[in-house]
Amino acid sequence: MKSPLALLAILAMFCVPGLADEIPVDEEPAQSDVLKQILQADEVEDEGIAASGFRNAFVTLAVTPRYPKKALKRGIDGEVTMEFEIAKHGRAENIRIVDEQPAKTFGEEAVDALKYWAFSPARLALCGTSKQDGRITIYFDHDADPQFRFSALTINNVPQAPQESVETTLQAFRQDQAIAVQASYGSNPRDFVPTNRVEPEFPTQALERRKEGMVALIFIVGVDGEVSGVEVVDTVNGTYFQRPSLRAIRQWTFKPKMRKGRYVESVACHEFIYHADEYKRSGKLSRQREERSIRIYTP
């Protein structure tokens, strides 16, 4: 295992140059000296983020496309294979069609649907998220029920095992998500169990400008479970999302780590992923998307 000092050096590589300029001026400065002391302490050498491993991205929400009216009327079946980048905040970006059968029939609808998919982005071994290349095929079959099938997601040219999925509606999915957020123990950020969880508010300006993002935070969980020494590791659109992320994480409490029969201070990490209410961005298609079936994937 790498030494705590080496881990800190690796962690520094993930930081974005100039990131400090984006941190809201009215926020408290990060307690870097305290954080370094904890990282260097023997009692946390095998705990917290040091024990976390790299995890590939996976699909959390798959939205079915619309079946083109002309193709449905003529009984035409087909498939579309797309390659794309799974961004740090879990959205498909730079989508490109690499194969479409028949040509110019299903591609537009497939790309439109993929824009609304949600991914849990790849987690780095210490803290933060990473971009990965994805590939997936959507099959269209007008006689089938359902009319759509998805291939297993390929990450960096390596096929992933298909995940069990549950078919539901977007409205029901949102309700379930709201309930899960209220359950403090429903999340386990980097091997720490929250006993009180406060979700950050989605900034109004970000919603108006259709901005989404991610904020990765590293912090100390004290022997009393309180959070201190919060530092920003990486962001996507941090100008919008750093402030609510810092405000939220400082209100969290955790079940502290125990070592040799006593509670100890530990270093933890959490990434806040900001996905807007994407289906309201579609305007006239909003109601249709609300009623359309979606598939929820689990890791």
SERO-4910 file (N, C-alpha, C, O; in steps of 0.05 Angstrom, whole numbers):
BEGIN
 pado doro    nc1    nc2    nc3   cac1   cac2   cac3    cc1    cc2    cc3    oc1    oc2    oc3
  Met    A     17    -24      0      0      0      0     18     25      0     38     26     13
  Lys    A      9     45    -15     25     70    -16     23     84     10      4     81     25
  Ser    A     44     99     17     45    114     42     24    136     40     17    145     18
  Pro    A     14    146     63     -5    168     63      6    193     49     -9    207     36
  Leu    A     32    197     52     44    221     39     43    218      8     39    237     -6
  Ala    A     48    193     -1     47    188    -30     18    191    -40     14    201    -62
  Leu    A     -1    182    -24    -29    185    -31    -37    214    -34    -52    221    -53
  Leu    A    -27    231    -17    -33    259    -18    -21    271    -43    -33    289    -56
  Ala    A      3    262    -51     15    272    -76     -1    264   -100     -4    279   -119
  Ile    A    -11    239   -100    -27    229   -122    -53    245   -124    -62    253   -145
  Leu    A    -64    250   -100    -89    266    -99    -86    293   -111   -104    304   -124
  Ala    A    -63    305   -106    -57    332   -116    -58    333   -147    -64    354   -158
  Met    A    -51    311   -160    -51    310   -189    -79    312   -200    -82    320   -223
  Phe    A    -99    304   -184   -127    305   -194   -138    334   -193   -159    339   -206
  Cys    A   -126    351   -179   -136    378   -175   -134    393   -201   -116    389   -217
  Val    A   -153    411   -206   -154    426   -231   -139    452   -227   -144    466   -208
  Pro    A   -120    459   -245   -106    484   -243   -125    507   -243   -144    509   -258
  Gly    A   -120    526   -225   -137    550   -224   -163    546   -209   -179    564   -209
  Leu    A   -167    522   -198   -192    516   -185   -198    534   -162   -221    541   -156
  Ala    A   -177    542   -148   -180    559   -124   -194    585   -131   -207    597   -114
  Asp    A   -190    595   -155   -202    620   -163   -232    618   -165   -246    638   -163
  Glu    A   -243    593   -168   -271    590   -170   -286    587   -144   -310    589   -142
  Ile    A   -271    581   -122   -283    577    -96   -295    603    -87   -282    623    -86
  Pro    A   -321    602    -79   -334    627    -69   -318    640    -47   -309    627    -29
  Val    A   -316    666    -49   -299    681    -31   -309    681     -3   -294    685     16
  Asp    A   -336    677      1   -347    678     28   -346    651     41   -357    648     63
  Glu    A   -334    630     29   -332    604     41   -307    603     58   -287    617     52
  Glu    A   -307    587     79   -283    584     96   -261    571     81   -266    552     65
  Pro    A   -236    579     85   -214    566     71   -211    537     80   -216    530    103
  Ala    A   -202    519     62   -198    491     69   -176    488     90   -156    503     89
  Gln    A   -179    469    108   -159    465    129   -138    445    120   -137    422    130
  Ser    A   -122    453    101   -103    435     89    -83    423    109    -76    400    106
  Asp    A    -75    439    129    -55    429    148    -67    406    164    -53    386    170
  Val    A    -92    409    172   -105    388    187   -108    363    170   -104    341    180
  Leu    A   -116    367    145   -120    344    127    -94    329    123    -94    304    123
  Lys    A    -72    343    120    -46    330    117    -39    314    142    -27    292    140
  Gln    A    -45    325    165    -38    311    190    -54    284    191    -43    264    200
  Ile    A    -79    285    183    -95    261    184    -85    240    164    -83    216    170
  Leu    A    -78    250    140    -68    231    120    -42    218    128    -36    196    121
  Gln    A    -26    233    144      0    222    152     -2    205    178     18    193    185
  Ala    A    -25    205    191    -27    190    216    -28    160    211    -41    151    191
  Asp    A    -16    145    228    -15    116    225    -42    104    226    -48     84    212
  Glu    A    -60    115    243    -86    101    247   -105    103    224   -125     89    223
  Val    A    -98    119    203   -116    120    180   -102    109    155   -112    113    133
  Glu    A    -79     96    159    -64     87    136    -79     67    119    -76     67     94
  Asp    A    -97     51    131   -111     31    116   -141     36    115   -157     18    111
  Glu    A   -149     61    120   -177     67    121   -185     88    101   -167     99     86
  Gly    A   -210     95    100   -220    117     84   -214    113     54   -217     92     43
  Ile    A   -206    135     41   -202    135     12   -179    117      4   -179    107    -19
  Ala    A   -160    112     22   -138     94     14   -147     66      8   -134     51     -6
  Ala    A   -170     58     20   -180     31     16   -200     30     -8   -209      8    -14
  Ser    A   -205     53    -21   -225     53    -43   -211     45    -68   -188     52    -73
  Gly    A   -225     30    -86   -213     22   -111   -226     37   -134   -247     49   -131
  Phe    A   -214     35   -158   -225     47   -182   -250     32   -190   -250      7   -189
  Arg    A   -270     46   -199   -295     33   -208   -303     45   -235   -303     69   -238
  Asn    A   -309     28   -254   -318     37   -280   -345     50   -278   -360     46   -259
  Ala    A   -351     66   -299   -377     78   -301   -398     57   -307   -392     35   -317
  Phe    A   -423     63   -300   -445     44   -307   -471     61   -311   -473     84   -301
  Val    A   -490     49   -324   -515     63   -331   -533     63   -306   -536     42   -293
  Thr    A   -544     86   -299   -563     87   -278   -591     93   -288   -611     86   -275
  Leu    A   -593    105   -311   -619    111   -323   -618    110   -353   -602    125   -366
  Ala    A   -633     92   -365   -634     89   -394   -661     97   -405   -681     86   -397
  Val    A   -662    116   -422   -687    127   -433   -692    114   -461   -674    115   -478
  Thr    A   -715    103   -465   -721     91   -491   -727    112   -512   -739    132   -505
  Pro    A   -718    108   -536   -723    127   -557   -752    125   -568   -766    106   -561
  Arg    A   -759    144   -584   -785    141   -598   -780    124   -624   -759    125   -636
  Tyr    A   -800    109   -631   -798     94   -655   -807    112   -678   -829    122   -678
  Pro    A   -790    117   -698   -797    135   -720   -824    127   -733   -828    103   -739
  Lys    A   -841    146   -737   -868    139   -747   -867    125   -774   -882    106   -778
  Lys    A   -851    135   -792   -849    122   -818   -840     93   -816   -850     76   -830
  Ala    A   -819     89   -800   -809     62   -797   -829     43   -784   -832     20   -792
  Leu    A   -844     54   -764   -864     38   -751   -887     31   -770   -897      8   -770
  Lys    A   -895     50   -786   -917     46   -805   -910     25   -826   -927     10   -835
  Arg    A   -885     25   -834   -875      7   -855   -864    -20   -844   -856    -37   -859
  Gly    A   -864    -22   -817   -854    -47   -805   -824    -51   -808   -815    -73   -811
  Ile    A   -809    -29   -807   -781    -30   -811   -767    -34   -783   -772    -19   -765
  Asp    A   -749    -53   -781   -733    -58   -758   -704    -49   -763   -696    -45   -787
  Gly    A   -688    -45   -742   -661    -37   -747   -645    -34   -721   -654    -42   -700
  Glu    A   -622    -22   -723   -605    -19   -700   -586      5   -704   -580     12   -727
  Val    A   -577     17   -682   -559     39   -683   -537     35   -662   -543     30   -638
  Thr    A   -512     36   -670   -490     34   -652   -477     61   -649   -471     74   -669
  Met    A   -473     69   -624   -462     96   -618   -438     94   -600   -437     77   -582
  Glu    A   -418    111   -605   -395    114   -588   -397    142   -576   -406    161   -589
  Phe    A   -388    145   -551   -391    171   -538   -371    172   -514   -358    152   -508
  Glu    A   -370    195   -502   -353    199   -479   -371    201   -454   -390    217   -454
  Ile    A   -366    185   -434   -381    188   -409   -366    209   -392   -344    203   -382
  Ala    A   -377    232   -390   -364    254   -377   -361    251   -347   -373    232   -336
  Lys    A   -346    268   -335   -341    266   -306   -367    269   -290   -368    260   -267
  His    A   -387    282   -301   -412    285   -287   -433    266   -296   -457    269   -289
  Gly    A   -425    245   -311   -444    224   -317   -463    228   -340   -486    218   -339
  Arg    A   -455    244   -359   -472    248   -383   -457    238   -408   -432    239   -408
  Ala    A   -472    230   -428   -460    222   -453   -455    247   -470   -473    263   -476
  Glu    A   -429    251   -477   -422    274   -493   -407    264   -518   -397    242   -520
  Asn    A   -405    282   -538   -392    276   -563   -402    250   -575   -386    233   -583
  Ile    A   -428    248   -577   -441    224   -587   -437    222   -618   -441    242   -632
  Arg    A   -429    199   -627   -426    195   -656   -437    167   -664   -433    148   -649
  Ile    A   -450    166   -686   -461    141   -696   -439    127   -712   -428    138   -731
  Val    A   -434    102   -705   -413     87   -719   -425     66   -737   -412     55   -755
  Asp    A   -451     59   -733   -464     40   -750   -494     44   -747   -505     46   -725
  Glu    A   -508     45   -770   -537     48   -770   -549     31   -792   -542     34   -815
  Gln    A   -567     14   -784   -581     -4   -803   -611     -3   -799   -621     -9   -777
  Pro    A   -626      4   -820   -617     16   -846   -608     45   -842   -615     57   -821
  Ala    A   -594     55   -861   -582     82   -858   -604    104   -857   -625    102   -869
  Lys    A   -598    124   -841   -615    148   -838   -644    141   -831   -663    153   -842
  Thr    A   -647    122   -813   -674    114   -804   -678    118   -774   -697    131   -766
  Phe    A   -660    107   -758   -664    107   -729   -643    124   -714   -645    129   -690
  Gly    A   -623    134   -729   -601    148   -716   -609    172   -700   -600    176   -677
  Glu    A   -625    189   -711   -633    214   -698   -647    209   -671   -641    222   -651
  Glu    A   -665    189   -671   -680    183   -647   -661    170   -626   -664    175   -602
  Ala    A   -643    153   -635   -625    140   -617   -607    160   -603   -603    159   -578
  Val    A   -596    179   -618   -578    199   -606   -594    217   -587   -584    224   -566
  Asp    A   -618    224   -595   -635    241   -577   -640    228   -551   -639    241   -530
  Ala    A   -645    202   -551   -651    187   -526   -626    185   -509   -627    189   -485
  Leu    A   -603    180   -522   -578    177   -506   -570    202   -492   -557    201   -471
  Lys    A   -578    225   -502   -571    250   -489   -584    252   -461   -575    267   -444
  Tyr    A   -606    237   -457   -620    238   -431   -612    215   -412   -623    214   -390
  Trp    A   -595    198   -421   -586    176   -403   -569    188   -381   -557    209   -384
  Ala    A   -569    174   -358   -553    182   -336   -534    159   -329   -541    136   -329
  Phe    A   -509    166   -323   -489    147   -316   -477    154   -288   -476    177   -281
  Ser    A   -469    133   -274   -452    138   -251   -424    138   -262   -414    118   -271
  Pro    A   -410    161   -262   -384    163   -275   -363    146   -261   -366    137   -239
  Ala    A   -341    141   -275   -319    125   -264   -308    139   -240   -303    164   -240
  Arg    A   -304    124   -218   -292    136   -194   -263    130   -193   -254    107   -198
  Leu    A   -247    150   -186   -218    146   -183   -212    132   -157   -229    132   -139
  Ala    A   -188    121   -155   -182    105   -131   -182    122   -106   -189    111    -84
  Leu    A   -175    147   -107   -174    164    -83   -199    180    -81   -215    177    -62
  Cys    A   -203    198    -99   -226    216    -98   -230    229   -125   -211    236   -138
  Gly    A   -255    233   -133   -261    246   -158   -271    226   -179   -273    202   -174
  Thr    A   -278    237   -202   -288    220   -224   -270    224   -248   -253    241   -250
  Ser    A   -275    206   -268   -258    206   -292   -275    201   -317   -295    188   -315
  Lys    A   -266    212   -339   -279    207   -365   -273    179   -374   -251    168   -369
  Gln    A   -292    167   -389   -287    141   -401   -302    141   -428   -321    156   -432
  Asp    A   -292    124   -446   -305    121   -472   -326     98   -470   -320     77   -460
  Gly    A   -350    104   -480   -371     84   -480   -381     77   -508   -377     92   -527
  Arg    A   -394     54   -510   -405     45   -536   -429     29   -529   -429     12   -511
  Ile    A   -451     33   -544   -475     17   -539   -492     16   -565   -490     33   -582
  Thr    A   -507     -5   -567   -525     -9   -590   -554    -10   -581   -560    -23   -561
  Ile    A   -571      4   -595   -600      3   -590   -613    -11   -613   -609     -4   -636
  Tyr    A   -629    -32   -607   -642    -47   -627   -672    -39   -628   -685    -37   -608
  Phe    A   -682    -36   -653   -710    -28   -657   -725    -52   -669   -717    -62   -690
  Asp    A   -747    -60   -657   -762    -83   -667   -792    -76   -664   -802    -76   -641
  His    A   -805    -70   -686   -833    -59   -684   -853    -80   -674   -874    -72   -663
  Asp    A   -847   -106   -676   -866   -127   -668   -861   -135   -639   -877   -149   -627
  Ala    A   -839   -127   -627   -831   -137   -601   -845   -120   -579   -855    -99   -584
  Asp    A   -845   -131   -555   -855   -117   -531   -836   -121   -508   -836   -143   -496
  Pro    A   -819   -102   -501   -818    -75   -513   -805    -74   -540   -792    -93   -549
  Gln    A   -808    -51   -554   -798    -49   -581   -768    -42   -582   -756    -40   -603
  Phe    A   -755    -40   -558   -727    -32   -557   -711    -51   -540   -721    -60   -519
  Arg    A   -686    -56   -548   -667    -71   -532   -641    -56   -532   -634    -43   -552
  Phe    A   -626    -58   -510   -600    -45   -508   -579    -67   -505   -582    -87   -491
  Ser    A   -557    -63   -519   -534    -81   -515   -521    -75   -489   -526    -54   -476
  Ala    A   -503    -92   -480   -487    -86   -456   -469    -62   -462   -458    -60   -484
  Leu    A   -466    -45   -443   -448    -22   -446   -419    -31   -448   -410    -47   -432
  Thr    A   -405    -20   -467   -376    -25   -470   -361     -1   -460   -366     22   -468
  Ile    A   -342     -5   -441   -326     16   -430   -298     13   -438   -285     -8   -434
  Asn    A   -287     33   -451   -259     32   -461   -253      6   -476   -233     -7   -471
  Asn    A   -272     -1   -493   -270    -25   -511   -273    -51   -496   -267    -72   -508
  Val    A   -281    -51   -471   -285    -75   -456   -315    -79   -449   -326    -62   -435
  Pro    A   -328   -100   -460   -356   -103   -455   -361   -108   -425   -347   -123   -412
  Gln    A   -382    -95   -414   -389    -98   -386   -411   -119   -384   -427   -122   -402
  Ala    A   -412   -133   -362   -433   -153   -358   -460   -138   -357   -463   -118   -344
  Pro    A   -480   -149   -372   -507   -136   -371   -517   -134   -342   -514   -153   -327
  Gln    A   -529   -111   -336   -540   -108   -309   -570   -113   -309   -584   -107   -329
  Glu    A   -580   -124   -287   -609   -127   -285   -622   -100   -285   -611    -81   -273
  Ser    A   -644    -97   -298   -658    -71   -299   -687    -74   -292   -699    -96   -294
  Val    A   -698    -52   -283   -727    -51   -276   -740    -31   -294   -731     -9   -297
  Glu    A   -762    -40   -307   -776    -21   -325   -797     -6   -308   -812    -18   -293
  Thr    A   -797     20   -312   -816     37   -297   -822     61   -314   -816     62   -337
  Thr    A   -833     82   -301   -838    107   -315   -821    128   -302   -812    125   -279
  Leu    A   -816    149   -317   -799    171   -306   -811    182   -281   -797    188   -261
  Gln    A   -837    186   -280   -850    198   -257   -846    180   -232   -840    190   -211
  Ala    A   -849    154   -235   -845    136   -213   -816    135   -204   -810    133   -181
  Phe    A   -798    137   -224   -770    138   -218   -763    162   -201   -748    159   -181
  Arg    A   -773    185   -208   -768    209   -192   -778    206   -163   -765    215   -145
  Gln    A   -802    195   -160   -813    191   -134   -795    173   -117   -790    178    -93
  Asp    A   -786    151   -129   -769    132   -114   -743    145   -106   -732    141    -85
  Gln    A   -732    162   -125   -707    176   -119   -710    195    -96   -692    197    -79
  Ala    A   -733    209    -95   -738    228    -74   -739    214    -47   -729    225    -27
  Ile    A   -751    191    -46   -753    175    -21   -725    166    -13   -718    167     11
  Ala    A   -709    157    -32   -682    147    -26   -665    169    -14   -649    164      4
  Val    A   -668    193    -25   -652    216    -15   -658    222     14   -640    230     29
  Gln    A   -683    219     21   -691    225     49   -681    204     69   -679    209     93
  Ala    A   -674    180     59   -664    159     76   -634    163     80   -618    158     61
  Ser    A   -626    171    103   -597    178    108   -579    155    102   -557    159     92
  Tyr    A   -587    131    109   -570    108    105   -571     96     77   -560     75     72
  Gly    A   -585    110     59   -588     99     32   -564    103     15   -563     94     -7
  Ser    A   -544    118     25   -520    123     10   -495    116     26   -495    119     51
  Asn    A   -475    107     13   -451    100     28   -427    112     13   -413     98     -2
  Pro    A   -421    138     16   -400    151      1   -372    142     10   -363    149     32
  Arg    A   -360    127     -7   -332    118     -3   -329    105     25   -311    112     40
  Asp    A   -345     85     30   -343     68     54   -349     82     80   -341     73    102
  Phe    A   -363    105     79   -372    118    103   -403    120    103   -415    127     82
  Val    A   -415    114    125   -444    114    126   -454    140    138   -448    146    161
  Pro    A   -470    156    123   -480    181    134   -502    176    154   -520    160    149
  Thr    A   -502    190    176   -524    189    195   -542    213    192   -564    214    202
  Asn    A   -532    233    178   -549    256    170   -539    266    143   -516    271    139
  Arg    A   -558    268    124   -551    274     97   -567    298     88   -591    298     90
  Val    A   -554    319     78   -567    342     67   -560    345     38   -536    346     30
  Glu    A   -580    345     21   -575    347     -8   -571    377    -16   -585    394     -6
  Pro    A   -551    382    -33   -547    410    -41   -570    420    -59   -582    404    -73
  Glu    A   -575    445    -58   -595    457    -76   -583    460   -104   -559    466   -107
  Phe    A   -600    456   -124   -591    460   -152   -593    490   -158   -616    501   -157
  Pro    A   -571    504   -164   -572    533   -168   -591    541   -190   -592    529   -211
  Thr    A   -606    562   -185   -626    571   -204   -613    579   -230   -623    573   -252
  Gln    A   -590    593   -228   -576    602   -253   -567    578   -269   -568    579   -294
  Ala    A   -559    556   -256   -550    533   -271   -574    520   -286   -571    512   -308
  Leu    A   -597    519   -272   -621    508   -285   -629    525   -309   -635    515   -331
  Glu    A   -628    551   -305   -636    570   -327   -618    567   -351   -626    570   -374
  Arg    A   -592    562   -346   -572    560   -367   -567    531   -375   -549    525   -391
  Arg    A   -583    512   -364   -580    484   -371   -552    473   -366   -541    459   -382
  Lys    A   -541    481   -343   -515    472   -335   -517    448   -316   -534    449   -297
  Glu    A   -501    428   -320   -499    406   -302   -470    403   -293   -452    414   -306
  Gly    A   -465    387   -272   -437    386   -263   -432    366   -242   -448    348   -236
  Met    A   -408    368   -230   -398    350   -210   -379    365   -192   -363    381   -201
  Val    A   -380    358   -166   -361    369   -147   -351    346   -130   -366    333   -116
  Ala    A   -324    341   -130   -312    321   -114   -299    334    -90   -284    353    -92
  Leu    A   -306    324    -66   -297    335    -41   -282    315    -24   -291    292    -23
  Ile    A   -261    323    -12   -247    306      8   -249    321     35   -247    345     36
  Phe    A   -252    306     56   -257    319     82   -250    300    105   -245    276    100
  Ile    A   -250    310    129   -245    295    153   -271    288    167   -288    305    170
  Val    A   -273    263    174   -295    254    192   -283    251    220   -266    233    224
  Gly    A   -292    268    238   -281    267    265   -291    244    282   -308    229    273
  Val    A   -280    242    306   -288    220    324   -318    223    332   -330    204    342
  Asp    A   -329    247    329   -357    251    335   -374    249    310   -399    254    312
  Gly    A   -362    242    287   -377    240    262   -382    266    247   -394    266    226
  Glu    A   -371    288    258   -375    314    245   -354    317    223   -333    305    223
  Val    A   -361    334    203   -345    339    180   -328    365    184   -338    385    194
  Ser    A   -303    363    176   -285    387    177   -264    385    156   -262    364    143
  Gly    A   -249    406    152   -226    405    134   -234    399    105   -220    384     91
  Val    A   -257    409     96   -267    403     69   -249    416     48   -243    440     49
  Glu    A   -242    400     28   -227    411      5   -239    402    -21   -249    379    -23
  Val    A   -239    419    -41   -249    412    -68   -227    399    -84   -205    410    -86
  Val    A   -232    375    -94   -212    360   -109   -215    365   -139   -195    369   -153
  Asp    A   -240    365   -149   -244    369   -177   -273    378   -181   -291    373   -165
  Thr    A   -278    392   -204   -305    401   -209   -311    400   -239   -293    400   -256
  Val    A   -336    399   -246   -347    405   -273   -367    427   -269   -386    424   -254
  Asn    A   -362    450   -281   -379    473   -277   -379    482   -248   -400    487   -236
  Gly    A   -355    482   -236   -353    488   -208   -362    515   -200   -370    520   -177
  Thr    A   -362    534   -219   -371    561   -213   -399    561   -202   -406    577   -184
  Tyr    A   -416    543   -212   -444    541   -204   -447    523   -179   -464    528   -162
  Phe    A   -431    502   -177   -438    480   -159   -420    477   -134   -426    462   -116
  Gln    A   -397    492   -133   -380    489   -110   -394    499    -84   -393    486    -64
  Arg    A   -407    522    -86   -419    534    -62   -440    516    -50   -438    510    -26
  Pro    A   -460    506    -65   -480    489    -52   -468    462    -43   -478    451    -23
  Ser    A   -447    452    -56   -435    427    -48   -421    431    -21   -424    414     -3
  Leu    A   -406    452    -18   -392    457      8   -412    462     30   -408    452     52
  Arg    A   -433    477     24   -453    482     44   -467    456     54   -472    453     77
  Ala    A   -472    438     35   -486    414     41   -468    395     57   -476    384     78
  Ile    A   -444    390     48   -427    369     60   -420    377     89   -415    359    106
  Arg    A   -418    403     95   -411    411    122   -434    406    142   -430    408    166
  Gln    A   -458    399    131   -480    392    149   -483    362    153   -499    353    169
  Trp    A   -468    347    138   -470    318    140   -456    308    166   -438    321    176
  Thr    A   -466    286    176   -452    272    197   -450    243    190   -466    233    174
  Phe    A   -430    229    201   -425    202    193   -421    184    218   -416    194    240
  Lys    A   -423    159    213   -414    139    233   -384    138    232   -373    130    212
  Pro    A   -370    147    253   -341    148    252   -328    121    250   -340    101    258
  Lys    A   -304    120    239   -289     95    237   -278     87    265   -272    104    282
  Met    A   -276     61    269   -266     52    295   -240     36    289   -239     20    270
  Arg    A   -221     40    306   -195     26    304   -185     19    332   -183     36    349
  Lys    A   -179     -6    336   -169    -16    361   -187     -8    385   -178      0    406
  Gly    A   -213    -10    379   -233     -5    401   -239     24    406   -254     30    426
  Arg    A   -229     42    390   -237     70    394   -241     84    368   -231     76    347
  Tyr    A   -257    105    369   -263    121    345   -239    138    337   -225    149    355
  Val    A   -234    140    312   -212    156    302   -221    175    280   -241    170    267
  Glu    A   -205    196    276   -210    214    253   -202    199    228   -182    185    227
  Ser    A   -217    204    206   -212    190    181   -217    210    158   -231    230    161
  Val    A   -205    203    136   -209    219    112   -230    206     94   -228    182     89
  Ala    A   -249    222     85   -271    211     68   -272    228     42   -261    249     40
  Cys    A   -287    217     24   -291    230     -2   -320    227    -11   -332    207     -6
  His    A   -330    247    -24   -357    245    -36   -358    262    -60   -347    284    -61
  Glu    A   -372    252    -81   -377    268   -105   -406    274   -108   -423    256   -109
  Phe    A   -413    299   -110   -440    308   -115   -443    310   -146   -428    324   -159
  Ile    A   -462    295   -157   -468    296   -185   -493    313   -190   -514    307   -177
  Tyr    A   -492    333   -207   -514    350   -212   -526    345   -239   -514    353   -260
  His    A   -549    332   -240   -564    328   -264   -590    344   -262   -606    340   -243
  Ala    A   -594    361   -281   -618    378   -281   -643    360   -286   -640    337   -294
  Asp    A   -666    371   -282   -691    357   -289   -692    356   -319   -706    372   -332
  Glu    A   -677    338   -331   -672    338   -359   -697    337   -377   -697    347   -400
  Tyr    A   -718    326   -367   -742    322   -384   -758    348   -387   -775    350   -404
  Lys    A   -752    368   -370   -765    393   -374   -751    410   -395   -761    431   -404
  Arg    A   -728    401   -403   -713    415   -424   -725    410   -452   -719    425   -471
  Ser    A   -742    390   -454   -752    382   -480   -777    397   -489   -786    394   -511
  Gly    A   -788    414   -471   -811    430   -479   -835    414   -487   -848    402   -470
  Lys    A   -841    413   -512   -865    400   -523   -864    370   -519   -885    357   -519
  Leu    A   -841    358   -514   -839    330   -511   -840    322   -481   -839    298   -475
  Ser    A   -844    341   -464   -842    336   -435   -863    315   -427   -855    295   -413
  Arg    A   -888    318   -434   -908    299   -425   -904    272   -437   -908    252   -424
  Gln    A   -896    271   -462   -891    245   -475   -868    230   -460   -871    206   -456
  Arg    A   -847    244   -452   -825    231   -439   -833    223   -410   -823    203   -400
  Glu    A   -851    238   -398   -860    231   -371   -873    204   -371   -870    188   -352
  Glu    A   -889    198   -392   -905    174   -393   -890    150   -405   -898    127   -403
  Arg    A   -867    156   -418   -853    135   -432   -838    118   -412   -828    127   -392
  Ser    A   -836     92   -418   -821     74   -400   -792     79   -402   -781     86   -423
  Ile    A   -778     75   -379   -750     78   -377   -739     53   -363   -755     37   -352
  Arg    A   -713     49   -364   -701     26   -350   -681     36   -330   -664     53   -337
  Ile    A   -682     26   -306   -664     33   -285   -643     11   -282   -650    -12   -279
  Tyr    A   -618     18   -283   -596     -2   -281   -582      1   -254   -580     23   -243
  Thr    A   -574    -22   -243   -559    -22   -218   -532    -34   -222   -529    -52   -239
  Pro    A   -512    -25   -206   -485    -36   -210   -482    -64   -200   -461    -76   -202
***
